[in-house]
Amino acid sequence: MTDPVGHDSPGHTTTQEEAVATAHEQLVRDGGGELVIHGTDGKVRDKRTVPPGHDPYPPPG
């Protein structure tokens, strides 16, 4: 897994399903973003937009 800047993210998973779930949770915590899933050949298999998680203290207005 890599973060949006391209650095390796912490964590190791044994399946792609686990990696996708972990990346999704991280994106929710980090304010949302685009989750790009690559196949073993390096080609993009899927893209998912992840909305931000619930902010218990949103700004007024």
C-alpha positions as CSV (number, residue, x, y, z in Angstrom):
1,M,0.0,0.0,0.0
2,T,1.2,3.5,-0.6
3,D,-0.2,6.8,0.6
4,P,-1.3,9.7,-1.7
5,V,2.3,11.0,-1.9
6,G,3.7,7.6,-2.9
7,H,5.3,6.6,0.4
8,D,4.8,3.1,1.7
9,S,2.1,2.9,4.3
10,P,2.5,0.8,7.4
11,G,0.9,-2.6,7.5
12,H,1.1,-5.9,5.7
13,T,-1.8,-7.9,4.6
14,T,-2.0,-11.4,3.1
15,T,-4.8,-10.8,0.6
16,Q,-5.8,-8.0,-1.6
17,E,-9.2,-8.0,0.1
18,E,-7.6,-7.2,3.4
19,A,-5.4,-4.5,1.8
20,V,-8.4,-2.8,0.2
21,A,-10.3,-2.9,3.6
22,T,-7.3,-1.5,5.4
23,A,-6.7,1.3,2.8
24,H,-10.4,2.2,2.9
25,E,-10.4,2.6,6.7
26,Q,-7.2,4.7,6.5
27,L,-8.8,7.0,3.8
28,V,-11.9,7.4,6.0
29,R,-9.7,8.5,8.9
30,D,-7.6,10.8,6.8
31,G,-10.5,12.7,5.3
32,G,-11.5,10.6,2.3
33,G,-9.9,10.4,-1.1
34,E,-9.5,8.1,-4.1
35,L,-8.7,4.4,-3.5
36,V,-7.0,2.9,-6.6
37,I,-6.7,-0.9,-6.7
38,H,-4.0,-2.5,-8.9
39,G,-3.7,-6.0,-10.1
40,T,-0.6,-8.2,-10.0
41,D,0.3,-6.9,-13.5
42,G,0.3,-3.4,-12.2
43,K,-2.7,-2.3,-14.1
44,V,-5.6,-0.4,-12.4
45,R,-8.4,-2.9,-11.6
46,D,-10.7,-0.5,-9.8
47,K,-11.0,3.0,-8.5
48,R,-13.3,4.0,-5.6
49,T,-14.0,7.4,-4.1
50,V,-14.0,7.2,-0.3
51,P,-16.0,10.0,1.5
52,P,-14.6,11.5,4.7
53,G,-15.6,9.9,8.0
54,H,-18.1,11.5,10.3
55,D,-16.6,14.5,12.0
56,P,-18.1,14.9,15.5
57,Y,-17.1,18.6,15.6
58,P,-17.9,20.1,12.2
59,P,-17.2,23.8,11.8
60,P,-20.3,26.0,12.2
61,G,-22.0,27.5,9.2
